[in-house]
């Protein structure tokens, strides 16, 4: 049996969270551990859970996804999610 990959979704938009949750739930070896609405919730979740993959929105209020990642000591594999093309290169 394959070990499940533990995922965390962070997005300030509910519909984006729901879409990512539905994709994750369709893949047998992925396990959604938590969803977060903002960077502060994500920092707390990463301190209490061992996360393998972080699905992270770039543009969020207060602290962007990029700022969040730069603040972490232990960075999980991260997949950026964004509706803004200008963030693709960064």
Buried (B, 14 or more C-beta within 10 A) or exposed (E): EEEBBBBBBBBBBEEBBEBBBEBBEEEEEBBBBBBBBBBEBBBEBBEEEEBBBBBBBBBBEEBBBBEBBEEBEEEBEBEBBBEEEEBEEE
